[in-house]
Amino acid sequence: MDASSRIQELEPMTGESPETILRWAYEAFGDKVTIASSFGAEDVMLIDLASRVYSHPDVFFLDTDLHFHETYQLVDAIEERYPVKLRRMSPELTLQQQAEKHGEALWARDPDLCCNIRKVEPLKRALKGYEAWITGVRRDQSPTRARAQAVEWDDKHGLVKVNPLVLLTSQDVWDWVHTHDVPYNPLHDQGYPSIGCMPCTQPVKPGEDPRSGRWAGFDKKECGLH
């Protein structure tokens, strides 16, 4: 079955449970599907779910060298608890090399270029050889994700994109995390609903856009991965 046929098969299932969508993904792609994880609440829920339906989920983490200490601690905790095959994808440039080429604190001057170097390019390498990737994208995260489907063809990367949590709310995610005692980043309890790199992430006030703490001061809400 080709990719387009697989997508058409799943389109009517957008309203199905995350478990059902994940089972379909692993039945369709097996070891050729990988989970993208930044280890936010959605991502740890995905890893927990995937570990329930597949014996050894493949997971990759874009290690920008700029994550919070709490994020790195969580990565270790997840790897210790779950039977995942974790791939840490690093940029081709170290922070020092990036500074020498583009100047210090590139993220403060040109966050798009910084994200391209430290996230977008490593993502391309992380997806090489795979037929599908699984993400924690939800429709209610931001206007740019409001029309996301459970399964899509990703033109940018040339493979199938599966979003099992697409119809879930933030409360749904947290209910799962707390009910199943899934390890999560303690920064979520300190006003950080969306956690990215340390220099580009700020806490937000109750009621504010959950992603308003990302790249504050810039007209930027996505890092270019989706």
C-alpha positions in Angstrom: 0.0 0.0 0.0 1.4 3.4 -1.0 1.5 6.4 1.3 -1.6 8.1 -0.3 -3.7 5.0 0.2 -2.6 4.7 3.8 -3.6 8.4 4.4 -7.0 7.9 2.8 -7.5 4.9 5.0 -7.0 6.8 8.2 -8.6 10.1 7.3 -12.1 9.0 8.6 -10.3 7.9 11.9 -9.3 11.4 13.0 -11.8 11.1 15.8 -10.5 7.7 17.0 -8.5 7.3 20.2 -4.8 8.0 20.3 -4.2 4.3 21.0 -6.1 3.3 17.9 -4.2 5.7 15.7 -0.9 4.6 17.2 -1.7 0.9 16.6 -2.5 1.7 13.0 0.8 3.6 12.6 2.9 0.7 13.9 0.9 -1.9 11.9 1.4 0.2 8.8 5.1 1.2 9.2 6.6 -0.9 12.0 10.2 0.1 12.6 10.0 2.7 9.8 8.0 5.1 12.0 9.7 7.4 14.6 8.4 9.6 17.4 9.6 13.3 17.5 10.0 14.3 21.1 10.9 17.6 22.8 9.7 16.0 26.0 6.8 18.3 26.6 3.6 17.0 28.2 2.2 15.8 24.9 5.5 14.0 24.1 5.8 12.1 27.3 2.2 11.0 26.9 3.0 9.8 23.4 5.9 7.8 24.6 3.8 6.2 27.4 1.1 5.3 24.9 3.5 4.0 22.3 5.2 1.8 24.8 1.8 0.2 25.5 1.2 -0.7 21.9 4.7 -1.4 20.5 7.6 -3.2 22.1 10.4 -0.8 21.2 9.3 2.6 20.0 11.9 4.6 18.1 12.2 8.1 19.5 14.4 11.0 18.5 15.3 14.2 20.5 16.7 17.3 18.8 19.5 18.2 21.3 20.2 21.8 20.6 22.7 22.1 23.5 20.4 24.9 24.7 17.7 23.0 26.6 16.9 23.6 30.2 18.6 21.4 32.8 15.2 20.0 33.7 14.6 18.9 30.2 17.9 16.9 30.1 17.0 15.3 33.4 13.6 14.3 32.1 15.2 12.7 29.0 17.3 10.5 31.2 14.2 9.6 33.4 12.1 8.6 30.3 14.9 6.6 28.8 15.3 4.7 32.1 11.6 4.0 32.5 10.5 3.1 29.0 11.8 0.6 26.4 12.5 3.2 23.8 15.2 3.4 21.3 16.3 7.0 21.8 18.3 8.9 19.2 19.8 12.3 20.3 20.2 14.4 17.2 22.8 17.2 17.5 23.4 20.1 15.1 26.4 20.0 12.8 27.7 23.2 14.4 28.6 23.4 18.1 27.5 26.5 19.9 31.1 27.8 19.7 31.3 27.1 15.9 27.9 28.8 15.4 29.1 31.9 17.3 32.3 32.0 15.3 30.3 31.8 12.0 27.2 33.9 12.9 28.1 35.9 16.0 27.2 35.4 19.7 23.6 34.7 20.8 22.3 34.1 17.3 18.9 33.2 18.8 18.5 36.8 20.1 19.1 38.3 16.6 17.9 35.8 14.1 15.9 33.0 15.8 14.8 31.6 12.5 18.4 30.9 11.4 19.2 29.5 14.8 16.3 27.1 14.7 17.3 26.1 11.2 20.8 25.2 12.3 19.9 23.6 15.6 16.5 22.0 14.8 15.4 21.9 11.2 18.6 20.5 9.7 19.0 17.9 12.5 15.3 16.9 11.9 16.0 16.2 8.3 18.8 13.8 9.3 16.5 12.3 12.0 13.8 11.4 9.5 16.1 10.0 6.8 15.2 6.4 6.1 11.8 6.5 7.8 8.4 6.3 6.1 6.4 8.2 8.8 6.9 10.3 12.0 4.6 10.7 15.0 4.2 14.1 16.7 2.4 15.6 19.7 0.7 18.2 17.5 -2.8 19.2 18.8 -5.3 21.5 17.1 -5.7 23.7 20.2 -2.0 24.5 20.6 -2.0 27.4 18.2 -3.8 28.8 15.1 -1.2 27.3 12.9 -2.1 23.8 14.0 -5.9 24.3 14.1 -6.5 22.3 10.9 -4.1 19.4 11.7 -5.3 15.9 10.9 -4.6 12.6 12.6 -2.6 11.6 9.5 -1.2 13.8 6.8 1.3 13.8 4.0 4.2 15.9 5.0 5.4 17.6 1.8 8.3 19.3 3.6 9.9 16.1 4.6 8.4 13.6 2.1 6.8 11.2 4.4 3.6 10.5 6.4 3.0 12.5 9.5 0.8 11.0 12.3 -0.7 13.2 15.0 -2.5 10.8 17.5 -3.3 13.5 20.0 -4.7 16.0 17.4 -8.2 16.3 19.0 -7.1 16.2 22.6 -7.2 19.2 24.9 -4.4 20.2 27.3 -6.6 18.9 30.1 -6.8 15.5 28.4 -3.1 15.3 28.2 -2.5 16.2 31.8 -5.3 13.8 32.9 -3.3 11.0 31.2 0.0 12.1 32.6 -1.2 12.3 36.2 -3.4 9.2 36.0 -0.6 7.1 34.7 2.2 8.8 36.7 4.2 9.7 33.6 7.4 11.6 34.3 7.1 15.2 33.1 9.1 18.4 33.1 8.7 20.3 36.4 8.9 23.6 34.6 5.3 22.9 33.5 4.4 23.6 37.1 6.2 26.9 37.0 4.3 28.6 34.3 5.9 27.0 31.2 3.1 25.3 29.2 5.4 25.1 26.1 9.1 24.4 26.7 11.8 24.9 24.1 15.4 26.2 24.3 16.3 28.0 27.5 17.2 31.4 25.8 13.9 31.5 23.8 11.4 30.3 26.4 9.7 32.3 29.1 6.8 31.5 31.5 3.4 32.8 30.6 0.6 34.1 32.7 -2.7 32.2 33.3 -5.0 32.6 30.3 -2.3 33.7 27.9 -1.6 31.8 24.7 0.4 28.7 25.8 3.0 29.4 23.1 3.3 33.1 23.9 6.4 32.4 26.0 8.3 31.0 22.9 10.4 33.6 21.1 8.9 36.5 23.0 9.5 39.8 21.2 9.5 38.1 17.7 6.7 37.4 15.3 7.5 33.7 15.5 5.4 30.9 17.0 6.9 27.8 15.3 10.5 26.6 15.0 10.0 25.4 11.4 9.6 21.7 12.1 5.9 21.4 11.4 
